[in-house]
Amino acid sequence: MTVLVPTMGSLHRGHQALIKRARALSKEVIVSIFVNPLQFENKEDLEKYPRSPQLDIELATLAGATEVWFPEYEDIYPGTIQTISAGPIGSILEGASRPAHFDGVLTVVNRLFEMVKPTHAVFGEKDFQQLFLIKNIAKKVEIVSVPTVRNGSGLALSSRNIRLSQIEQESAIIISKALSAAAQEKSVASAQRVLEQVLSEEKAFKKDYAVIIDEKNFSFATQESQKKRALVAGWINGIRLIDNMPMDSGAHA
């Protein structure tokens, strides 16, 4: 039994939670570290993506990884790249702002699965749309998800957070505040209103989207939806942040 934890490096406690979950499943845990150019629509964003290979090895090993693998571009894409289409759900929300992003994600994940042939793979819920799409293509690999890891203020841990100043990190807390407030509401409509209202209180946050979806098919949630989740994305000083939270504790039929 082999468990794969695909990452782009710049590891933090969130990644370690994935590795620990993988280690609980198996004694063989492979952590891949590959900054995949196919999923970046902005070349500058690709160049700025943080890289810390030595620290990554240390953090991954401490969390229980038995192998930390740094494949080269030619290993992943040895010839003509046959991209995988993410379909209609890959073109909404995150996909609407980042065209072809999810095609790139699915293509690299599929290649990693082909090369490693894991029985299981572990992903975080912070990238919930990505998680949904990966589950759709994983035919021979069981996908295990891990809830989002947050700091003491509620901010979802992300490799991009190191690009935020202390003041900007304080501004970013508005996202989790809005999600938590929405989760206490008794209806989808009121949860949607509260979500947008709280986000609007932080002028430094430039909203891209703030929606409540039905987890089953990514349509807009209704009162009858069995599982609902609020998804938020936006920018602080040009740095893109995403987060999500289940809404079932409060907004239910």
Rosetta blueprint (number, residue, H / E / L):
1 M L
2 T E
3 V E
4 L E
5 V E
6 P E
7 T E
8 M L
9 G L
10 S L
11 L L
12 H L
13 R H
14 G H
15 H H
16 Q H
17 A H
18 L H
19 I H
20 K H
21 R H
22 A H
23 R H
24 A H
25 L H
26 S L
27 K L
28 E E
29 V E
30 I E
31 V E
32 S E
33 I E
34 F L
35 V L
36 N L
37 P H
38 L H
39 Q H
40 F L
41 E L
42 N L
43 K H
44 E H
45 D H
46 L H
47 E H
48 K H
49 Y L
50 P L
51 R L
52 S L
53 P H
54 Q H
55 L H
56 D H
57 I H
58 E H
59 L H
60 A H
61 T H
62 L H
63 A H
64 G L
65 A L
66 T L
67 E E
68 V E
69 W E
70 F L
71 P L
72 E L
73 Y H
74 E H
75 D H
76 I H
77 Y L
78 P L
79 G L
80 T L
81 I L
82 Q L
83 T L
84 I L
85 S L
86 A L
87 G L
88 P H
89 I H
90 G H
91 S H
92 I L
93 L L
94 E H
95 G H
96 A H
97 S H
98 R L
99 P L
100 A L
101 H H
102 F H
103 D H
104 G H
105 V H
106 L H
107 T H
108 V H
109 V H
110 N H
111 R H
112 L H
113 F H
114 E H
115 M H
116 V H
117 K L
118 P L
119 T L
120 H E
121 A E
122 V E
123 F E
124 G E
125 E L
126 K L
127 D L
128 F H
129 Q H
130 Q H
131 L H
132 F H
133 L H
134 I H
135 K H
136 N H
137 I H
138 A L
139 K L
140 K L
141 V L
142 E E
143 I E
144 V E
145 S E
146 V E
147 P L
148 T L
149 V L
150 R E
151 N L
152 G L
153 S L
154 G L
155 L L
156 A E
157 L L
158 S L
159 S H
160 R H
161 N H
162 I H
163 R H
164 L L
165 S L
166 Q H
167 I H
168 E H
169 Q H
170 E H
171 S H
172 A H
173 I H
174 I H
175 I H
176 S H
177 K H
178 A H
179 L H
180 S H
181 A H
182 A H
183 A H
184 Q L
185 E L
186 K L
187 S L
188 V H
189 A H
190 S H
191 A H
192 Q H
193 R H
194 V H
195 L H
196 E H
197 Q H
198 V H
199 L H
200 S L
201 E L
202 E L
203 K L
204 A L
205 F E
206 K E
207 K E
208 D E
209 Y E
210 A E
211 V E
212 I E
213 I E
214 D E
215 E L
216 K L
217 N L
218 F L
219 S L
220 F E
221 A L
222 T L
223 Q L
224 E L
225 S L
226 Q L
227 K L
228 K E
229 R E
230 A E
231 L E
232 V E
233 A E
234 G E
235 W E
236 I E
237 N L
238 G L
239 I E
240 R E
241 L E
242 I E
243 D E
244 N E
245 M E
246 P E
247 M L
248 D L
249 S L
250 G L
251 A L
252 H L
253 A L
